[in-house]
Amino acid sequence: MSDKVFNDIWNRAKHIASPYMPKEHAELLYRTTLQNPGTIVEIGSWHGRSSVILGSAVKSSGKGHLYCFDHWNLIEGAECIMSQDIWKIWNDHIAEWQLQEVVTPGRAYSQKAVEQWPADKTINLLFIDGWHEYLESGPLIIPAGDIKEYGIEGWLKDGKMIPPHKHQPSFDRGAKVDFDVWAPKIETGGILVMHDLNPDFPGVLKVWQEDIEPSNEWTIIYNENNIGVAQKSK
Ligand SMILES: C[S@@+](CC[C@H](N)C(=O)[O-])C[C@H]1O[C@@H](n2cnc3c(N)ncnc32)[C@H](O)[C@@H]1O
């Protein structure tokens, strides 16, 4: 693949808002997907910057499919309403990029999504970029800073708006959950990519350091610049 092909994709993708997906990470995702075509799964999609990168690689490779799982703020029967509609934004990006045929969203939280995944369907490449704590199980309390930053109005449930602190869904979330429920679906020889491996996200790093680095089930292919790639070796 020429650099020009990726650069053209990046020059469009960089305008999609992303908490942290620089060009080097996008290029790693793109090239790793091209080298490992097939069933690609993304946990955590936000506005879709990484989704369009992965989806473009699937399209370029001419085979396989990308499944993107994110709750996009719809959690346990209520939708967290903020100043931006992230579900619509993600869908608009996929449509603009004409990726609908190769990308399917699953609007669910990671642990629930896996329950609907066919038991015998294996994954060629799993990209984990969801909730960045290690493991949380209690009620989801939205910090005041987030309420302000994202313009959160409250939870829309049964047509009624509930103040943010009056609805606190309780579900297992975190990099440990994403890894534990999804990594077993990766086929032997398949690839795991974990994003945000840095001390700002000790929970994500902990999963990498405890479940990947010392394990003879995984061979580390790349671990630099806050992103890691490992291959399932057995
Ligand atoms: C860091 S952002 C993803 C950024 C995206 N990969 C990109 O490159 O722009 C994390 C996303 O994970 C989603 N998320 C957080 N916890 C989740 C969970 N338990 N299940 C599914 N999605 C989750 C959030 O809604 C958010 O969109």
The ligand as an SDF file (V2000), in Angstrom:
LIG
                    3D

 27 29  0  0  0  0  0  0  0  0999 V2000
  -11.9440    6.6540   24.0760 C   0  0  0  0  0  0  0  0  0  0  0  0
  -13.5210    6.6450   23.3650 S   0  0  0  0  0  0  0  0  0  0  0  0
  -13.2370    5.7840   21.8510 C   0  0  0  0  0  0  0  0  0  0  0  0
  -12.4640    6.5920   20.8580 C   0  0  0  0  0  0  0  0  0  0  0  0
  -12.4310    6.0330   19.4570 C   0  0  0  0  0  0  0  0  0  0  0  0
  -11.9100    4.6770   19.4200 N   0  0  0  0  0  0  0  0  0  0  0  0
  -11.6180    6.9390   18.5520 C   0  0  0  0  0  0  0  0  0  0  0  0
  -10.5670    6.5410   18.0880 O   0  0  0  0  0  0  0  0  0  0  0  0
  -12.0200    8.0670   18.3310 O   0  0  0  0  0  0  0  0  0  0  0  0
  -14.3390    5.4800   24.3620 C   0  0  0  0  0  0  0  0  0  0  0  0
  -15.7140    5.0510   23.8740 C   0  0  0  0  0  0  0  0  0  0  0  0
  -16.0470    3.8850   24.6110 O   0  0  0  0  0  0  0  0  0  0  0  0
  -17.4310    3.8720   24.8680 C   0  0  0  0  0  0  0  0  0  0  0  0
  -17.6310    3.0160   26.0370 N   0  0  0  0  0  0  0  0  0  0  0  0
  -17.2320    3.2360   27.3090 C   0  0  0  0  0  0  0  0  0  0  0  0
  -17.5380    2.2020   28.0830 N   0  0  0  0  0  0  0  0  0  0  0  0
  -18.1290    1.2890   27.2920 C   0  0  0  0  0  0  0  0  0  0  0  0
  -18.6830   -0.0150   27.5200 C   0  0  0  0  0  0  0  0  0  0  0  0
  -18.6660   -0.5700   28.7300 N   0  0  0  0  0  0  0  0  0  0  0  0
  -19.2170   -0.6560   26.4760 N   0  0  0  0  0  0  0  0  0  0  0  0
  -19.2490   -0.0910   25.2500 C   0  0  0  0  0  0  0  0  0  0  0  0
  -18.7340    1.1240   24.9740 N   0  0  0  0  0  0  0  0  0  0  0  0
  -18.1920    1.8060   25.9820 C   0  0  0  0  0  0  0  0  0  0  0  0
  -17.8030    5.3260   25.0800 C   0  0  0  0  0  0  0  0  0  0  0  0
  -19.1650    5.5460   24.8090 O   0  0  0  0  0  0  0  0  0  0  0  0
  -16.8430    6.0460   24.1060 C   0  0  0  0  0  0  0  0  0  0  0  0
  -17.4960    6.3080   22.8940 O   0  0  0  0  0  0  0  0  0  0  0  0
  1  2  1  0
  2  3  1  0
  2 10  1  0
  3  4  1  0
  4  5  1  0
  5  6  1  0
  5  7  1  0
  7  8  2  0
  7  9  1  0
 10 11  1  0
 11 12  1  0
 11 26  1  0
 12 13  1  0
 13 14  1  0
 13 24  1  0
 14 15  1  0
 14 23  1  0
 15 16  2  0
 16 17  1  0
 17 18  1  0
 17 23  2  0
 18 19  1  0
 18 20  2  0
 20 21  1  0
 21 22  2  0
 22 23  1  0
 24 25  1  0
 24 26  1  0
 26 27  1  0
M  CHG  2   2   1   9  -1
M  END
$$$$
